[in-house]
């Protein structure tokens, strides 16, 4: 299979989702990688494609990561935005989150 992703993508179960804060508004993160983030933008946040974004992602353990990128895609029907990150979540934090989710939801 031809997978064009450069980074592992972590899909969050609803109770484990971090929050992304942009210009004082908070949105729920659905999935995250070192290079991108997809989140629920709600009914009012409507950035233009390619517009620059600076944000803060807050994880369940209280860790905060500052990220920067641009709008890659906006799905008005689902109210989802995908941000392509130029400065993303560090790899060690991504691996920590992956381990935490696997341990909490592993099937016996």
C-alpha positions as CSV (number, residue, x, y, z in Angstrom):
1,X,0.0,0.0,0.0
2,X,1.1,3.5,-0.8
3,X,0.8,5.6,2.4
4,X,1.8,9.3,1.9
5,X,1.9,10.1,5.6
6,X,5.3,11.1,6.9
7,X,4.3,10.8,10.6
8,X,2.4,8.3,12.8
9,X,-1.1,9.6,13.4
10,X,-2.7,9.0,16.9
11,X,-6.5,8.9,16.9
12,X,-7.9,9.7,20.3
13,X,-10.8,8.0,22.0
14,X,-13.3,10.7,23.1
15,X,-12.4,10.7,26.8
16,X,-8.7,11.0,26.1
17,X,-8.8,13.9,23.6
18,X,-6.6,16.9,24.1
19,X,-7.7,20.5,23.5
20,X,-6.3,22.9,21.0
21,X,-6.6,26.6,21.8
22,X,-6.6,29.2,19.0
23,X,-7.1,32.9,19.7
24,X,-8.8,32.2,23.0
25,X,-11.2,29.5,21.7
26,X,-10.8,25.8,22.6
27,X,-11.6,22.9,20.3
28,X,-11.5,19.1,20.8
29,X,-8.6,17.3,19.0
30,X,-9.6,14.1,17.1
31,X,-6.2,13.0,15.8
32,X,-2.7,14.3,16.0
33,X,0.7,13.7,14.5
34,X,4.0,15.5,14.6
35,X,3.0,17.1,11.3
36,X,-0.7,17.8,11.6
37,X,-3.8,18.0,13.8
38,X,-7.5,17.5,13.0
39,X,-10.0,19.0,15.4
40,X,-13.7,20.0,15.7
41,X,-13.9,23.7,14.9
42,X,-17.4,24.4,16.1
43,X,-19.9,26.5,14.2
44,X,-18.1,29.9,14.4
45,X,-14.4,29.3,13.6
46,X,-13.9,29.5,9.9
47,X,-10.2,30.1,8.9
48,X,-9.4,30.5,5.2
49,X,-7.3,27.8,3.5
50,X,-3.6,28.3,4.0
51,X,-4.1,30.9,6.7
52,X,-1.4,30.8,9.4
53,X,-2.3,29.3,12.8
54,X,-0.6,29.5,16.1
55,X,-2.1,27.3,18.9
56,X,-1.6,25.6,22.2
57,X,-2.4,21.9,22.6
58,X,-3.2,20.8,26.2
59,X,-3.0,17.1,26.9
60,X,-4.9,15.2,29.7
61,X,-1.7,15.1,31.8
62,X,-1.5,18.9,31.7
63,X,1.4,19.1,29.3
64,X,1.1,22.0,26.9
65,X,2.7,22.1,23.4
66,X,2.9,25.3,21.3
67,X,2.3,24.5,17.6
68,X,2.4,26.6,14.5
69,X,1.2,25.8,10.9
70,X,-1.4,26.6,8.3
71,X,-4.9,25.4,7.4
72,X,-4.7,22.5,5.1
73,X,-8.3,21.6,4.8
74,X,-11.7,22.6,6.2
75,X,-14.7,20.3,6.1
76,X,-17.8,22.6,6.7
77,X,-20.2,19.6,6.8
78,X,-18.4,17.9,9.8
79,X,-16.9,21.2,11.2
80,X,-13.4,19.7,11.1
81,X,-10.2,21.6,10.4
82,X,-6.8,20.0,9.5
83,X,-3.8,22.1,10.3
84,X,-0.5,21.2,8.6
85,X,2.1,21.9,11.3
86,X,5.5,23.5,10.7
87,X,6.2,23.3,14.4
88,X,4.4,20.4,15.9
89,X,4.2,18.2,19.0
90,X,7.7,16.7,19.8
91,X,8.2,13.0,18.9
92,X,8.8,12.0,22.6
93,X,5.5,13.5,23.6
94,X,3.8,11.7,20.7
95,X,5.3,8.4,21.8
96,X,4.3,9.0,25.4
97,X,0.7,9.7,24.3
98,X,0.7,6.5,22.2
99,X,1.9,4.4,25.1
100,X,-0.6,5.9,27.4
101,X,-3.6,5.2,25.1
102,X,-2.4,1.7,24.3
103,X,-2.0,0.8,28.0
104,X,-5.3,2.3,29.0
105,X,-7.3,0.7,26.1
106,X,-5.4,-2.5,25.5
107,X,-7.5,-5.6,25.0
108,X,-6.6,-8.7,27.1
